Amino acid sequence: MKHEDKAALGRREFLRTIGAGAGLAATAAVPLAAPAAAAESDADKKKTRYRETDHVKAFYRTNGYPAKK
């Protein structure tokens, strides 16, 4: 009986370690994303990114969206 309890605690400890590692990995990734956002100029922030291409128009047409006038 004692051996089964020790194995259960081992699995729990493993899951705690995995959870802590995921938290640390997420925290470490945040500073890497900040310089990329800072590199974007005001002109880049204001430019249009959405383009209604032929495949987008086909998607709207086949999925029953109303036609744009």
C-alpha positions as CSV (number, residue, x, y, z in Angstrom):
1,M,0.0,0.0,0.0
2,K,2.8,2.4,0.8
3,H,4.4,1.9,-2.6
4,E,1.2,3.1,-4.4
5,D,1.0,6.3,-2.3
6,K,4.6,7.1,-3.1
7,A,3.9,6.7,-6.9
8,A,0.8,8.9,-6.7
9,L,2.8,11.7,-5.0
10,G,5.4,11.3,-7.7
11,R,2.8,12.0,-10.4
12,R,1.5,15.0,-8.5
13,E,5.0,16.4,-8.1
14,F,5.6,15.9,-11.8
15,L,2.5,17.8,-12.7
16,R,3.4,20.6,-10.4
17,T,6.8,20.8,-12.0
18,I,5.3,20.9,-15.5
19,G,2.9,23.6,-14.4
20,A,5.7,25.7,-12.9
21,G,7.8,25.3,-16.0
22,A,5.0,26.4,-18.3
23,G,4.5,29.5,-16.1
24,L,8.2,30.3,-16.3
25,A,8.3,29.8,-20.1
26,A,5.3,32.2,-20.5
27,T,7.0,34.8,-18.3
28,A,10.2,34.5,-20.2
29,A,8.5,35.0,-23.6
30,V,6.9,38.3,-22.7
31,P,10.0,40.4,-22.9
32,L,10.9,39.0,-26.3
33,A,7.5,40.2,-27.7
34,A,7.8,43.8,-26.5
35,P,10.6,45.0,-28.8
36,A,8.7,43.8,-31.9
37,A,5.7,45.9,-30.9
38,A,7.9,48.9,-30.2
39,A,9.5,48.6,-33.7
40,E,6.2,49.3,-35.4
41,S,6.1,53.0,-36.5
42,D,3.0,55.2,-36.3
43,A,2.5,54.9,-40.1
44,D,2.6,51.1,-39.8
45,K,0.0,51.2,-37.0
46,K,-2.4,53.3,-39.2
47,K,-2.1,51.4,-42.5
48,T,-4.9,49.2,-43.7
49,R,-4.2,45.5,-43.2
50,Y,-7.5,44.0,-44.3
51,R,-7.8,43.4,-48.0
52,E,-10.9,42.0,-49.6
53,T,-9.3,39.6,-52.0
54,D,-11.0,37.2,-54.4
55,H,-10.9,34.3,-51.9
56,V,-12.4,36.5,-49.2
57,K,-15.2,37.5,-51.5
58,A,-15.8,33.9,-52.4
59,F,-16.0,33.0,-48.7
60,Y,-18.6,35.7,-48.1
61,R,-20.6,34.7,-51.1
62,T,-20.6,30.9,-50.2
63,N,-21.4,31.5,-46.6
64,G,-24.5,33.7,-47.2
65,Y,-23.1,37.1,-46.1
66,P,-25.0,40.0,-47.6
67,A,-23.4,41.7,-50.5
68,K,-21.4,44.9,-49.8
69,K,-22.7,48.0,-51.6
